[in-house]
Amino acid sequence: MQNQIEFTDKNLVAMMRKDSRRQEESAEIKLGEVIDDLSSENHLAALGAFTGLEEDIAALRVFLVRMARLIPYDTPNVSS
């Protein structure tokens, strides 16, 4: 039991950031294909390229919400 890896919030956030980057890259590629196809007035290809984009964005949103809950954020004091 001494060799167990301690799984902390810090480890979890690091893993989630890595996976969210993967999701972001996938969504970016698919969105770029959609934009290229629309620019070429190829609406059917754009629709095909759109496949999976919704799922990538939904998964990315889940990770971002989860990270926002795990990472404390101090709002800066703004004086008027």
Backbone torsions as a table, in degrees:
resi	resn	phi	psi	omega
1	MET	NA	-16.3	-178.2
2	GLN	-70.1	-21.4	-177.1
3	ASN	-91.0	7.4	179.4
4	GLN	-67.1	142.8	176.9
5	ILE	-84.5	128.1	178.7
6	GLU	-76.0	122.6	-177.7
7	PHE	-101.7	100.0	-176.7
8	THR	-103.3	172.0	175.6
9	ASP	-58.9	-35.1	179.6
10	LYS	-62.7	-43.4	177.1
11	ASN	-64.0	-42.2	-179.9
12	LEU	-62.0	-45.6	179.5
13	VAL	-62.9	-41.9	179.0
14	ALA	-61.9	-42.6	178.6
15	MET	-66.2	-40.9	179.7
16	MET	-66.5	-38.0	177.9
17	ARG	-63.4	-41.5	179.0
18	LYS	-62.0	-45.1	-179.9
19	ASP	-70.1	-35.1	178.4
20	SER	-67.5	-32.7	174.9
21	ARG	-64.5	-38.9	177.4
22	ARG	-64.3	-43.0	178.2
23	GLN	-64.0	-41.8	-179.8
24	GLU	-63.4	-42.9	179.9
25	GLU	-64.1	-41.5	178.4
26	SER	-63.5	-44.8	179.1
27	ALA	-65.0	-38.9	-179.9
28	GLU	-62.9	-42.7	179.2
29	ILE	-63.6	-47.6	-179.1
30	LYS	-63.9	-42.1	178.6
31	LEU	-64.9	-38.5	176.4
32	GLY	-61.5	-39.9	177.4
33	GLU	-65.2	-41.2	178.1
34	VAL	-60.7	-47.1	-179.2
35	ILE	-63.8	-42.9	177.8
36	ASP	-61.1	-44.2	-179.6
37	ASP	-66.1	-39.2	177.8
38	LEU	-67.2	-37.2	177.9
39	SER	-63.8	-30.5	178.4
40	SER	-88.8	6.5	-178.8
41	GLU	58.7	31.6	177.7
42	ASN	-105.0	81.8	-172.3
43	HIS	-67.6	-34.1	179.1
44	LEU	-68.0	-40.5	177.2
45	ALA	-66.0	-37.2	177.7
46	ALA	-62.3	-42.0	177.8
47	LEU	-63.3	-41.2	177.3
48	GLY	-64.9	-40.2	179.1
49	ALA	-68.4	-24.3	-179.6
50	PHE	-71.1	-19.0	-179.2
51	THR	-58.5	126.1	178.8
52	GLY	90.3	-17.5	-178.8
53	LEU	-64.0	-41.9	179.5
54	GLU	-59.8	-41.6	-179.7
55	GLU	-66.7	-39.6	178.6
56	ASP	-63.5	-42.5	-179.4
57	ILE	-68.5	-40.5	178.1
58	ALA	-62.9	-43.1	179.0
59	ALA	-64.9	-40.8	178.7
60	LEU	-62.8	-41.0	178.9
61	ARG	-62.8	-42.0	178.7
62	VAL	-59.5	-46.0	179.4
63	PHE	-62.8	-42.7	-178.5
64	LEU	-65.7	-41.2	177.4
65	VAL	-63.8	-43.7	-179.6
66	ARG	-63.6	-42.6	179.2
67	MET	-65.5	-37.8	179.0
68	ALA	-61.8	-32.4	178.7
69	ARG	-77.5	-28.3	-177.9
70	LEU	-85.4	-31.0	-174.5
71	ILE	-100.3	118.0	177.2
72	PRO	-67.6	140.6	-179.0
73	TYR	-126.4	121.0	177.2
74	ASP	-94.7	120.8	177.9
75	THR	-76.4	136.7	-179.5
76	PRO	-70.5	145.5	175.4
77	ASN	-78.2	122.8	-178.9
78	VAL	-112.5	119.4	179.4
79	SER	-89.7	139.2	178.7
80	SER	-82.9	NA	NA
